[in-house]
């Protein structure tokens, strides 16, 4: 079996988990990407760029988790009970007659 990294987008909707595979990268593909990045950016800037990329991905994941959590809570939240509307009555306490 080939080693690979699978990046998934998980969203919990009610009691089910729907997973969508966005990108599957094997070890060879990761080495090629890092090699090209090393050539393009150079050894001085590569660690800095990887650190910033990691922070951005972490913030995006946190933001998407927050949105998914809020949507899930809104879906699972029970609707408010219906409000009771009192009809006006006259001095005798009887409701007005409809014509």
N, C-alpha and C positions, 0 to 999 in steps of 0.2 A: 504494500500500500504506500502511496506517495504522501510525503509530509506536505501539508498545505495549511494556509491560514484562510479561514472563511469569515468574512465580515458580514454580520447579520444585523438586520433591523428588526427588533422584537417589539411588538405592540400587544398589550393585553387588552382584549375587548371582552367584557363580561367574564366568563370563566375559561375562554379559549386563548391560546397564544398563537398568533400568526407570525411565522418567520419568513422573511423574504431574503434570499441570498443575493447580495448585491455584487460581490466581487470575490473570486476565489484565486488566491495567489499561492503558488508552490514556492519551495525554497529556492529553486533556480531563478524564478522570476524576481523574487525579492533581492537576490544577489545582483542580478543584472540592473535593477532599478537603483540600488545603492551604489553600484559601480559607476553608472552614468551620472548620478548625483555627485559623486566624489570628483569625477572629471570636470563637470560643469561648474560646481561651486568651489571646489578646492578643499583641502583638509582643514583650513582655518575656519571657513564659514559653515561647513557641513554640520558640526555639532550644534551650532547656534540655530540653524534652520530646522533641524530635527527637534530641538527643544521647543521652539515656537510652534511647530506643526503639532507636536504632542499636546501643548496647552490649548491650541485652537480646537483640536479634536475632542479633548476632554470637556471643554466648555460647550461645544455643539451637542455632545452626548447628554450632558446635564440639562441643557435647554430642551432637547427633544424628550427626555424622560419627564421633565416637568409638564410639558404640553400633553403628553400621553396620559400622565397621572390626572391632570385636570379634566381632560375629556372623559376618561374612565369614570371619575367621580361624578361628573355631570350626567353621564349615561345611567349610572347605577343609583343616582339619587332619586328617592321616591318623589312623585309630584306632590305639591302642597295640597292639603285638603280643600275641597270647594268651600267658598265662603257662603254663609247663610245670609240671605237678603231678607230683611223684615219689611213687610208691607205696611204702609201707614194705615192707621185705623182712626176712626172718629172718636168722639168723647165717650160713646157707649161701649167701646172696646171691640166692636164688631168690624171686621174688615169691610172696606167699601165694596158695594155690589158692582159687578161688571155689567155693562149694557150691550 
